[in-house]
Structure formats: structure tokens, C-alpha cells
Amino acid sequence: MAFGYQDLLRAYRSIGVDGQRVVALNTDLRWLGPYENMTGQTYLQDHLRALKELIGDGTLVVLTASTNLCNTDQPFDIECTP
């Protein structure tokens, strides 16, 4: 069974996401299961929309580091590392 936008809101609310907290997001959304509107960027946009709706003017922190070099012998190159 696919989940949708209202399910996202319910799930985020159930773990206490609101405008009174700093929310740190560090996840792999591929493992959450089938989404009802899985077209293009809709899945990611709906997550962000739900978080913005619940957080309002609060703070959302997201990890932006690249893990592409983990467990490799490639050196970090600021010009080439994705």
C-alpha cells in the first residue's frame, strides 16, 4: 500500500516535528516504501513541503556532505568530488 502527503504529515507529527524544535534530517528516503505520487521530484518536494508546513519559521538542518569517497583510496578534490 502506498503512502501519501497526509501520511507524511502524520508521521512527522508523531515524532514531534513542529516549529518549536530544531529538526535535523539525515535519512535515505528510498527505503520508506512506495509513495502515491512517485513522479519526478514530487516525492522529495512533498517531504520538504510537509516539513515546512510543520516547522514554519523553525529550523531544518540537512546533511550536505558527500560520502562518495568512503571506503575508496581516492583523495578528496574540492573541484571534482560530487
C-alpha positions as CSV (number, residue, x, y, z in Angstrom):
1,M,0.0,0.0,0.0
2,A,1.4,3.4,-1.0
3,F,1.6,6.3,1.4
4,G,0.8,9.9,0.6
5,Y,1.3,13.5,1.8
6,Q,-1.2,13.3,4.7
7,D,0.7,10.2,5.9
8,L,3.9,12.2,5.8
9,L,2.4,14.9,7.9
10,R,1.0,12.4,10.4
11,A,4.4,10.6,10.7
12,Y,6.4,13.8,11.2
13,R,3.9,15.0,13.8
14,S,4.0,11.7,15.6
15,I,7.8,12.1,16.2
16,G,7.3,15.6,17.5
17,V,8.2,17.7,14.4
18,D,6.9,21.3,15.0
19,G,8.1,24.9,14.9
20,Q,9.4,24.7,18.5
21,R,12.3,22.4,17.6
22,V,15.4,22.3,15.5
23,V,14.9,19.4,13.2
24,A,17.9,17.6,11.8
25,L,17.2,15.4,8.8
26,N,19.6,12.7,7.9
27,T,17.9,9.9,6.0
28,D,17.7,7.8,2.9
29,L,14.2,8.3,1.7
30,R,14.4,5.4,-0.8
31,W,13.7,2.9,2.0
32,L,10.3,4.3,3.2
33,G,8.2,2.3,0.7
34,P,6.0,3.1,-2.3
35,Y,4.7,6.7,-2.5
36,E,1.4,7.5,-4.2
37,N,2.8,10.4,-6.2
38,M,6.2,8.9,-7.2
39,T,6.8,11.1,-10.2
40,G,9.9,13.2,-10.9
41,Q,10.7,15.3,-7.8
42,T,7.2,15.1,-6.3
43,Y,8.4,12.7,-3.6
44,L,11.2,15.0,-2.4
45,Q,9.1,18.1,-2.8
46,D,6.3,16.6,-0.7
47,H,8.7,15.7,2.1
48,L,10.0,19.3,2.1
49,R,6.5,20.8,1.9
50,A,5.4,18.7,4.9
51,L,8.4,19.7,6.9
52,K,7.9,23.4,6.0
53,E,4.3,23.2,7.0
54,L,5.1,21.7,10.4
55,I,8.2,23.7,11.2
56,G,7.1,27.0,9.9
57,D,9.8,29.5,10.8
58,G,11.7,26.9,12.8
59,T,15.0,25.4,11.8
60,L,15.6,22.5,9.4
61,V,19.2,21.2,9.3
62,V,20.2,18.8,6.5
63,L,23.4,16.9,5.9
64,T,25.1,18.1,2.7
65,A,28.4,16.1,2.9
66,S,29.4,13.7,0.2
67,T,30.0,10.1,1.1
68,N,31.1,9.2,-2.4
69,L,34.7,8.7,-1.3
70,C,34.0,6.5,1.7
71,N,36.0,3.2,1.6
72,T,37.9,4.3,-1.5
73,D,41.5,5.2,-2.0
74,Q,40.5,8.4,-3.9
75,P,41.7,11.6,-2.4
76,F,39.2,14.4,-1.8
77,D,39.4,17.0,-4.6
78,I,37.3,20.1,-4.0
79,E,37.0,20.7,-7.8
80,C,35.9,17.1,-8.7
81,T,34.3,15.4,-5.7
82,P,30.5,15.2,-6.2
